[in-house]
């Protein structure tokens, strides 16, 4: 069985970096997610006893006093860290500038969704999954869509 300090990649692509004992996470260790973010914890025989989750953008989850996106303060984490943009310049996502969504598609958080094919691809255009009816409806109702019309001013003759 694995013992000492090491790296272990789970089937999901998440990687554990840290201490192992008798084949289990034991001691200080860090789970690193494939798209960023992770969970740093103190482990006891495979069970985390204390830890902290950090999102891809650097925001740390706090179980107590969690105020991020609570309905009263709807700023993105980058707006909390860097402040608001000038009036008239909207920030549509936490990533600024946001990813450009292909025409007719939606940004569903982990990739782009094409409602015609019902396929979700990651941001590098690799296949992720086929959306079922529930996910299809949720994406159409809540996710950011590529602009159908151009916002450029029309030239006058």
PLY file of the C-alpha trace (Angstrom):
ply
format ascii 1.0
element vertex 157
property float x
property float y
property float z
element edge 156
property int vertex1
property int vertex2
end_header
0.00 0.00 0.00
1.03 3.60 -0.55
2.92 5.28 2.30
4.84 8.53 2.72
4.46 11.63 0.58
3.06 11.19 -2.90
0.74 12.07 -5.72
-2.39 10.09 -6.58
-4.71 10.86 -9.51
-8.35 9.85 -9.10
-10.40 8.63 -12.10
-12.14 12.05 -12.24
-8.80 13.79 -12.90
-8.61 15.24 -9.38
-5.12 14.80 -7.96
-4.18 14.26 -4.32
-0.80 15.63 -3.22
0.26 14.86 0.29
0.88 12.31 3.00
-0.34 8.74 2.68
-0.51 5.99 5.27
-1.64 2.41 4.72
-3.11 3.39 1.32
-5.17 6.28 2.76
-4.84 10.05 2.83
-3.30 10.74 6.21
-1.69 13.97 7.44
-1.49 17.15 5.40
-2.78 16.86 1.85
-4.29 18.82 -1.00
-6.90 17.69 -3.53
-6.36 19.65 -6.76
-9.22 19.79 -9.26
-8.43 19.47 -12.99
-9.89 22.89 -13.87
-8.44 24.65 -10.84
-9.38 25.07 -7.22
-8.94 22.48 -4.55
-9.33 21.30 -1.00
-6.42 21.57 1.45
-6.98 19.53 4.59
-5.58 17.60 7.50
-6.58 13.97 6.97
-6.99 11.15 9.48
-7.14 7.69 7.87
-8.83 8.98 4.73
-11.24 11.37 6.46
-10.64 15.14 6.46
-10.68 16.51 10.02
-10.22 20.16 9.09
-9.79 21.84 5.75
-10.56 24.68 3.41
-11.93 24.65 -0.13
-10.60 27.23 -2.59
-12.44 27.95 -5.83
-10.66 28.34 -9.18
-10.65 32.16 -8.87
-8.99 32.10 -5.43
-12.14 32.61 -3.34
-11.95 30.56 -0.15
-15.14 28.91 1.10
-16.04 29.71 4.69
-18.83 27.68 6.26
-19.35 30.29 8.95
-20.11 33.87 7.82
-20.49 32.91 4.14
-21.71 36.11 2.49
-20.69 35.59 -1.14
-23.68 35.71 -3.54
-26.15 35.65 -0.67
-28.86 37.68 -2.41
-27.93 40.96 -0.73
-24.43 41.29 -2.18
-24.38 39.96 -5.73
-20.88 41.12 -6.72
-18.50 38.71 -8.40
-15.37 37.79 -6.44
-13.19 39.81 -8.83
-15.43 42.84 -8.12
-15.01 42.31 -4.38
-11.22 42.20 -4.81
-10.79 44.90 -7.47
-13.89 47.07 -7.19
-16.59 47.93 -9.69
-16.05 48.95 -13.29
-17.06 52.46 -14.38
-20.78 53.08 -15.01
-21.99 51.68 -18.31
-19.44 48.85 -18.41
-21.11 45.71 -17.11
-19.21 42.73 -15.78
-21.17 39.66 -16.89
-19.05 36.91 -15.29
-16.39 36.54 -12.62
-13.85 36.13 -15.43
-13.13 39.52 -16.95
-13.18 39.73 -19.90
-15.65 36.83 -20.15
-15.15 33.89 -22.51
-16.64 34.46 -25.96
-19.58 32.13 -26.39
-19.99 30.52 -29.82
-23.03 31.76 -31.78
-26.28 30.11 -30.67
-24.66 28.52 -27.59
-24.82 29.07 -23.82
-22.09 29.25 -21.15
-23.16 26.64 -18.60
-20.26 27.03 -16.15
-18.05 24.12 -17.17
-18.29 24.67 -20.92
-20.52 25.68 -23.80
-23.92 24.17 -24.52
-25.43 23.92 -27.99
-29.24 23.57 -27.64
-29.59 22.20 -31.18
-27.27 19.24 -30.60
-27.83 19.12 -26.79
-24.08 18.66 -26.32
-21.88 20.33 -23.69
-18.22 20.85 -24.64
-15.50 22.27 -22.40
-13.91 25.66 -23.09
-11.32 23.97 -25.32
-14.20 22.43 -27.35
-13.73 18.85 -26.08
-16.89 16.78 -25.53
-18.11 16.68 -21.91
-21.64 15.24 -21.99
-25.07 15.11 -23.57
-27.63 17.18 -21.67
-30.83 15.52 -20.48
-34.20 17.33 -20.56
-33.82 18.80 -17.06
-30.34 20.22 -17.74
-31.47 21.52 -21.15
-34.34 23.47 -19.57
-32.14 24.77 -16.73
-29.46 26.03 -19.14
-32.00 27.79 -21.37
-33.61 29.41 -18.33
-30.53 30.53 -16.37
-27.29 30.59 -18.37
-25.64 33.37 -20.35
-26.24 33.12 -24.10
-24.17 34.35 -27.03
-25.55 37.56 -28.49
-27.82 37.00 -31.47
-27.56 40.58 -32.67
-24.61 42.87 -33.05
-24.37 45.97 -30.88
-22.23 47.90 -33.34
-23.82 51.13 -34.56
-25.23 51.07 -38.07
-23.50 53.39 -40.48
-25.63 56.14 -41.97
-25.57 56.58 -45.76
0 1
1 2
2 3
3 4
4 5
5 6
6 7
7 8
8 9
9 10
10 11
11 12
12 13
13 14
14 15
15 16
16 17
17 18
18 19
19 20
20 21
21 22
22 23
23 24
24 25
25 26
26 27
27 28
28 29
29 30
30 31
31 32
32 33
33 34
34 35
35 36
36 37
37 38
38 39
39 40
40 41
41 42
42 43
43 44
44 45
45 46
46 47
47 48
48 49
49 50
50 51
51 52
52 53
53 54
54 55
55 56
56 57
57 58
58 59
59 60
60 61
61 62
62 63
63 64
64 65
65 66
66 67
67 68
68 69
69 70
70 71
71 72
72 73
73 74
74 75
75 76
76 77
77 78
78 79
79 80
80 81
81 82
82 83
83 84
84 85
85 86
86 87
87 88
88 89
89 90
90 91
91 92
92 93
93 94
94 95
95 96
96 97
97 98
98 99
99 100
100 101
101 102
102 103
103 104
104 105
105 106
106 107
107 108
108 109
109 110
110 111
111 112
112 113
113 114
114 115
115 116
116 117
117 118
118 119
119 120
120 121
121 122
122 123
123 124
124 125
125 126
126 127
127 128
128 129
129 130
130 131
131 132
132 133
133 134
134 135
135 136
136 137
137 138
138 139
139 140
140 141
141 142
142 143
143 144
144 145
145 146
146 147
147 148
148 149
149 150
150 151
151 152
152 153
153 154
154 155
155 156
